[in-house]
Amino acid sequence: MAAPDEMVEPEMAKIPEAAELSCSESGDGGGLAVAEDPDQACGQSSVSNGGGGSEADREMVELKIIWNKNKYDVKLPLDSTGANLKQKIHTLTGLPPAMQKVMYKGLLPEEKTLRDIKVTNGAKIMVVGSTINDVLAVTTPKENIQQEVKAEESTKEPLCRQKQHRKVLDKGKPEDVMPALKGVQERLPTVPLSGMYNKTGGKVRLTFKLEQDQLWIGTKERTEKIPMGSIKNVITEPIEGFDDYHMMAFQLGPTEASYYWVYWVPTQYVDAIKDTVLGKWQYF
């Protein structure tokens, strides 16, 4: 029997040299997990914890751009702004950003990101606009018509005093007309302009379908869908005694007989209506 000082303690089981202990406990809480590859220890934990943010920055979204019956498939970072998207559309179509109306659930804000407005993969982006050459081709005739109308209006008595308009205006302001804000200019509302009168004294509403480049004129009987490009001119004049409301006419043909009159248009929308219909692009 060996002397006490010669006794040997049982040899502890050794972990192979190639094996390393990981920095975190195993998932079942039963102790430290062993990783056979040293590169898997510790480093993986830092990657999984710290890599999420940079990966989100690179997140892409696939879009379908639709303009003039043309379709373009585009992939952009989800954190691109509306202004970035307009630049991409410019590259694809030649449309200057200032002359684009870009729609996704309404007009696309330039300052917000695609993530902010919740754009999803496969989303359809509608674009309305004309190239510089298209605008130059139609601007001159429209400007000539507007100048002729202004010169003619300056020699006439105010529209609201003319007999054909007085019979409508004498009915008074409609009770359900939209409120007016004098001295303020606002963009087109997202809901139809309603509560107004037409030349027969019937109720009329105006809906601006920007994604279709159409003006819808609705009455109790029917709704007329008019391409904005076919409207030759827009005439407006404040109503005497009610300067916060206007009477407005859309010229649908070559003569005055084609004017479609609308009465009690809130003044804050007058400039936006004229700019939209006549092709002077708005900035948002």
N, C-alpha and C positions, 0 to 999 in steps of 0.2 A: 504494500500500500504506500502510495506516495506521501511524502512529507507534506504538511500543510502549506509550507512555503513553496512547494513545487506544484501545487494544484493549478490546473489551467481552466480559465472560465470558458464556458461554451462560446463558440465563435458566432458573432452576430451576422445575420444575413446581410450581404452587401448589395447595394444598388449598383447595377452595372455603371461603369464610368461614363458610358455614352448617354446614360439617362440623367435627366435633370428634374428638379422639383419645379412645378409651375408656381407663379406668383399668387395665384388665387386658389381658394378651396374648391374641391370638386363640387359638382352641382348637387350631390345628395348630402352635402355637409358631413361626409364620413371621413374627412381628412384631406391631406394634400394630394393632388393628382400628379401623376408622373407623366412627363412627356418624353418620348424617346428621341425627339429631335430638339436640340437646344434652341433652334431658331423659332420653334413654336411656343416656347415659354416666354412669358412676360410681354414679348413684342406684340403678339396677337391681341392681347387685351387692350393695348394702347390704340391699335388700329381700329378695333370695333367701337371703342368709346369716342375716338376723336375724328373718325372719318366721315361721320354723317353730314356735317355742315358743308364740306367741300363737295360732296357728292350731290347734295341738293342744289348747289350753285350751278352744277353742270346739267341739271335736269332739263330735258328737251320736250317740246310739244310739237306735234304734227298738225298742220293747218291746211285747209283747202281755200285758196283765194279765188273768188269769182268776180270777174270784171268783163263787161261787154260780151257775155256768153263764152268767155275764155276762162279756163280753170288752171290754177297753178298749185302744185303741191309744194309746201314749204315746211322746213323744220327750223324752229327757233328756240333759244333758251327761254324757259318759262318766266325768267325774271327780266325779259326784254320789255321795254316800255311801248306804249302806243306809237310814240315818235320813231322808235327803232323799227316797228312794223311798217310804218309809212315809208321809211327809207328803203326797206326791202321791196315793198310794192313798187316804188319808183324804179328800182333796178329791174324789176320784172316787166313793167308795163310802160315805163317812160312818163307816167303821170307824176308831176311835181307834187310833193307832200301837201303844199298849201291848196292844191286843187282836188284833193281827195276827200270824199266822204266815206269813212270806213265804219261799217256797222257790225256789231256783235251784241245782240240784245240791246239795241239802241246805238247811238253814236259812241265810237270808241274814244275814251279820254286819252290824250297824248301823254299825260304825266303818270298815269297808272301803269302797272305791269300786267302782263298776261295772267300772272298768278293772282293779282289783286282782283281782277274781274272774272276769275274762275273759268278761264279758257281751258277746255279739255281736248284730249287727243281726237283728231278727226273733225274738229269744229270748222264750220263754214263761215268764212269772213266775206261779207259783201262789200264791194267797192263801187262807188259811183263817182264819175268824174270824166273830164275830157282833156285830151292833150292840148298843148299850146296851139298846135296847128288847127285843131278842131275849133278852139275858142276864137281864134282870129278869123276863121271862116264865117262865123255867125255873129260875132260881136258888132261889126260895123253896121249891118242892116238894123239890128235892134237899137243901137245908139241913135241912128238916124230917125227911127220911128219915135223914140222917146223925146228927142229934141223938137220934132215937129209937133208932138202933142203938147209939150210945155209952152211952145210959142203960141199955139192955138188957145191954150187954157188962160194965158195972160190977158187975152183980149175978151174973155167971156166973164160973165158974172159968176160968183162962187157957185159951185155945183150944188151945195145944199139949199140954195135959194131957187133952183130951177124946179119947175112944176112937177116933172116926172119923179124927182127925188123927195119933194116936199110931202107928197101923198104918203110916202113910207115913213119919213122922219116925224110927221105929225102924229103918228101913232104913239110916239114917246119911246123912251128907252125900255127895252124888254126887261122884265123882272128877273129872268134867269140868265141874263148876259154875264159873261165872265168879268170879274173886277178889273178895272183899269188902274195903271200906275203912271201918272204923268211925270215926265222928266226922267224916265227909266227905260233902258233898252234891255230886253231879255231875249235869250235864244228861244227857238220854237219849243212850245210845250210838248211833252210826250203824250198828251191826250188831245183829242180833237178840240178845236176852238168851236164852241157851241153857243146857242142862245141868240144868234144874230138873225137879221132879216135879209131876204133877197128882194128883188125889185117888185115882186107881187105882194110883199108883206108876209110871205110865209117864212117859217123858221128854216135856217140853214146852218150847217156845220162844215168846217174845213179840217181835213185830215191830211197831213203831209207825210206821204209814204216815201221816205228818203231812200230806202233800200230798193225801191222800184222806180225812183225818180218820177213820181206821180203826185198830183194833187187830186184828192177825192173831195168832190163837192156833194154833200148829202142833204137831201130834203126828206120829207115824210114819204114822198112817192118813190124816189129812186136815188141812186148814187152814181154820179158821173166820175169816171176815172180818166183824168186828163194828163198826158205826158207833159212834164214841166217845160221840155224843150219846144213844145208847140205854142206856148203862151208868149205872145208878141210883146206885151207890156203890162205893167201894173200901175194903175192910177190911184192916188190916195188924196184925201183932203180931210182936215179936221171938221167935225160937225159943230156949227156955230152954237155957242152956249154950252157945249159939252166937249171942250178941247181935248179931254182925255180919251175920246173915242173918235174913230175915223170912219168914213165911207170909202170903200175900195172897189175897184173894178179890175177884172182880169180880161185882157184882150185876147180872145180865142180865135180871131180871124183878122182879115185885113181892114175892116171898117168898124165904125162905132157901133153898128148894129150887133156886133159880136161881143160887146162888153157884157160880162157877167158881174152884176153889182151885188155887193155885200155891205150891209150897214151895221154900225156899232161894233167895229173891230177895235179891241183894246189897243191903245197907242203903244204900249211897250213891246208889242209884237210886230208892228208895222215894218220896221226896217229889216227884221229877220225874215219876214215873208217876202219882201221885195228882193233881198239878197239871194234867198234860196231859189225863188222862181226864175229870176233873171240871170242866175249863174254867177253871182258875186259870192265867192266862197267865204264861209264863216270860220273863225278860229275859236277853238274851245280849249 
